[in-house]
Amino acid sequence: MSGFKIAVLPGDGIGPEVVKQGVKVLETIGKLFHHGFEIQFGLIGGAALDEKGVPLPDETWELCQKADAILLGAVGGPKWDDLPSHMRPEKALLKLREGLKLFANIRPVKFYPNLAFSSPLKENLLKGVDLVIVRELTGGLYFGKPKGRFEENGKVYAVDTMYYTYEEIERIAKVAFELARNRKKKVTSVDKANVLETSRLWREVVQKVASRYPDITLEHMYVDNCAMQLVKNPAQFDVILTENTFGDILSDEAAVITGSIGMLPSASLGEGLKGLYEPIHGSAPDIAGMNIANPLGTILSVALLLRYSLRLEKEANAIEDAVEKVIADGFMTKDLYLNNPSAKKLVSTEEMGDIVVEYVKREYHREE
Ligand SMILES: NC(=O)c1ccc[n+]([C@@H]2O[C@H](COP(=O)([O-])OP(=O)(O)OC[C@H]3O[C@@H](n4cnc5c(N)ncnc54)[C@H](O)[C@@H]3O)[C@@H](O)[C@H]2O)c1
């Protein structure tokens, strides 16, 4: 029996509700596949502020340092909106990403036929959409120096600096090429090399990394064109590799393709196997405590955790297959159900977690 330490940080709003379902599924996988998952809970965000006075208490930081992987719900909410920036719940997330050096953000975007109705795109454009965005997370415009607001000769100006080193580009490019190896073997590197010096270096380094992966097709695309192609022909993409700011914008654009923000998982990875896994949505204070939130983004984040941090591919596939079948059979939370002709049964957050657990078990016993 393999032993893995998993830190679970439910956070705020719907965080605890959706994380509870993710943990149910994780425990089911542990029992079926005989893995010892040592699950330990920690406080983060507003919940931590209320109890400990800081958004990331030392105990939580230590828990995360010792863990093989971290599962997070979401942080934030109106209750803590007026706090100074260093005390805000979101600060905890930034500290975790920075402290654990999680430089690669991975967001898979997959189309489920029964959710076509919820997507703003026409169904014929959605068929076959199965892409993943690899976004550089700790460099570029958000962190480059100089940064700030300055005054000179009576004039006020503000500066943000887009800064990338060769090594920062090389390590994120490797993540993208490694991912493509187990997928459709295509990397689209997105930049603005016609204008930006960082993009020219980006292109040069990505090209060099590509030469070590002769089995992968590399194409370069300008970010403005990519934004257009994502709505015109999203099925053309396999792995999209891009820097921090471009990735921030493109991944939100790509997210709407699947119909509900509640469906999408994400992984943030560093040099080693340790990763932080969370649904892409926030704490949704408008529906918190109502047992109607969609937990599938969190459950699919558990699948990513098993795949990337624990190297348990079969187990990750078991969850993804179960989710696909649950949706195909028409079980839907409110966000997916409303006006959807493919929906058969409206289910609560808790019920959705239980149904996924049942489907995981059913599929496992069928294959035994
Ligand atoms: N990573 C994070 O923890 C994270 C990310 C984004 C926002 N936030 C925080 O969350 C709070 C709310 O932010 P927001 O309203 O802009 O974004 P949000 O993602 O929380 O909600 C946007 C809309 O989507 C709906 N929604 C979100 N997740 C859902 C789910 N699983 N099922 C069904 N519906 C869902 C919400 O009800 C809301 O109408 C803010 O405090 C923000 O700072 C946290």
The ligand as a Tripos MOL2 file, in Angstrom:
@<TRIPOS>MOLECULE
LIG
   44    48     1     0     0
SMALL
NO_CHARGES

@<TRIPOS>ATOM
      1 N1         -8.6830   30.6980   -6.8380 N.am      1 LIG1
      2 C1         -9.5460   31.3110   -6.0420 C.2       1 LIG1
      3 O1         -9.6520   31.0130   -4.8890 O.2       1 LIG1
      4 C2        -10.4130   32.3920   -6.6330 C.ar      1 LIG1
      5 C3        -10.5630   32.5410   -8.0030 C.ar      1 LIG1
      6 C4        -11.4450   33.5170   -8.4780 C.ar      1 LIG1
      7 C5        -12.1310   34.3220   -7.5790 C.ar      1 LIG1
      8 N2        -11.9300   34.1640   -6.2440 N.ar      1 LIG1
      9 C6        -12.6850   34.9420   -5.2470 C.3       1 LIG1
     10 O2        -14.0090   34.4030   -5.1970 O.3       1 LIG1
     11 C7        -14.9390   35.4620   -4.8440 C.3       1 LIG1
     12 C8        -16.0560   35.4960   -5.8570 C.3       1 LIG1
     13 O3        -15.5160   35.8270   -7.1430 O.3       1 LIG1
     14 P1        -16.3560   35.8910   -8.4880 P.3       1 LIG1
     15 O4        -17.8150   36.0380   -8.1460 O.co2     1 LIG1
     16 O5        -15.7190   36.8870   -9.3660 O.co2     1 LIG1
     17 O6        -16.0950   34.4800   -9.2020 O.3       1 LIG1
     18 P2        -16.7290   33.0540   -8.9050 P.3       1 LIG1
     19 O7        -16.0340   32.0870   -9.7810 O.co2     1 LIG1
     20 O8        -16.7130   32.7580   -7.4640 O.co2     1 LIG1
     21 O9        -18.2610   33.1670   -9.3680 O.3       1 LIG1
     22 C9        -18.6590   33.6360  -10.6590 C.3       1 LIG1
     23 C10       -20.0580   33.0950  -10.9900 C.3       1 LIG1
     24 O10       -19.9650   31.6980  -11.2660 O.3       1 LIG1
     25 C11       -20.7890   30.9400  -10.3810 C.3       1 LIG1
     26 N3        -20.0230   29.7430   -9.9780 N.ar      1 LIG1
     27 C12       -18.7200   29.6940   -9.6290 C.ar      1 LIG1
     28 N4        -18.3670   28.4480   -9.3150 N.ar      1 LIG1
     29 C13       -19.4770   27.6940   -9.4700 C.ar      1 LIG1
     30 C14       -19.7500   26.3080   -9.2750 C.ar      1 LIG1
     31 N5        -18.8140   25.4340   -8.8690 N.pl3     1 LIG1
     32 N6        -21.0030   25.8590   -9.5350 N.ar      1 LIG1
     33 C15       -21.9530   26.6970   -9.9560 C.ar      1 LIG1
     34 N7        -21.7620   28.0210  -10.1550 N.ar      1 LIG1
     35 C16       -20.5280   28.5060   -9.9070 C.ar      1 LIG1
     36 C17       -21.0530   31.8570   -9.1870 C.3       1 LIG1
     37 O11       -22.2780   31.5170   -8.5480 O.3       1 LIG1
     38 C18       -21.0520   33.2300   -9.8330 C.3       1 LIG1
     39 O12       -22.3290   33.5060  -10.3560 O.3       1 LIG1
     40 C19       -14.1080   36.7440   -4.7830 C.3       1 LIG1
     41 O13       -13.8010   37.0120   -3.4500 O.3       1 LIG1
     42 C20       -12.8510   36.4210   -5.5750 C.3       1 LIG1
     43 O14       -11.7450   37.1730   -5.1740 O.3       1 LIG1
     44 C21       -11.1190   33.1970   -5.7450 C.ar      1 LIG1
@<TRIPOS>BOND
     1     1     2 1
     2     2     3 2
     3     2     4 1
     4     4     5 ar
     5     4    44 ar
     6     5     6 ar
     7     6     7 ar
     8     7     8 ar
     9     8     9 1
    10     8    44 ar
    11     9    10 1
    12     9    42 1
    13    10    11 1
    14    11    12 1
    15    11    40 1
    16    12    13 1
    17    13    14 1
    18    14    15 2
    19    14    16 1
    20    14    17 1
    21    17    18 1
    22    18    19 2
    23    18    20 1
    24    18    21 1
    25    21    22 1
    26    22    23 1
    27    23    24 1
    28    23    38 1
    29    24    25 1
    30    25    26 1
    31    25    36 1
    32    26    27 ar
    33    26    35 ar
    34    27    28 ar
    35    28    29 ar
    36    29    30 ar
    37    29    35 ar
    38    30    31 1
    39    30    32 ar
    40    32    33 ar
    41    33    34 ar
    42    34    35 ar
    43    36    37 1
    44    36    38 1
    45    38    39 1
    46    40    41 1
    47    40    42 1
    48    42    43 1
@<TRIPOS>SUBSTRUCTURE
     1 LIG1         1 GROUP 0 **** ****
